Amino acid sequence: MLGIPFRVVVPEVDEHVLPSESPQAYVTRLARAKGEAVAGRAPGELILAADTTVVLGGEIFGKPDSPEHAVEMLFRLQSRTHEVMTAVAVARNGEVADALDVSRVTFRPADVETLRAYVETGEPLDQALVEGCGDLRRGGVHEARAPALPRIAIEGELRDHQESAAHVAQP
């Protein structure tokens, strides 16, 4: 989309929530940890790392651990406005900058069979549940940016360093 060449590097990062960690601190910590993990293996390269989480009533929804768990999570989210938090971190040569984008999303009501059919596509099983959930979203709340990296937060930094960008996956 930005026309900047990149390569994907998947970091090994522990994604457990720390005791008393806020959702904002959690998602930002993970983005920074992913960036730092890859930057350590790629000296001099510009690293873009990201993490996304879903939050409902202060509760962080991690990645579902089974298809049935994904259905249960989606069932809880339907007809309720929740937050989708995406943190990005840009790392290079020991320096890390980060930004956080928060979108509010509401899913339309759906029966369990519709939710199961969506989960059977495999889309929600290794990512924040709302990434790729376009068919379940409804209008009336801000939700256009939810599944994407917060472009404004990263575009300028990447354009300044086009020659050596490496993109870190959002698993």
Buried (B, 14 or more C-beta within 10 A) or exposed (E): EEEBEBEEBEBEBEBEBEEEEEBBBBBBBBBBBBBBBBBEEBEEBBBBBBBBBBBBEEEBBBBBEEBEBBBBBBBBBBEEBBBBBBBBBBBBEEEBBBBBBBBEBBBEEBEEEBBBEBBEEEBBBEBBBBBBBEEBBEEEBEBEBBBBBBEEBBBEBBEEBEEBBBBBEBE
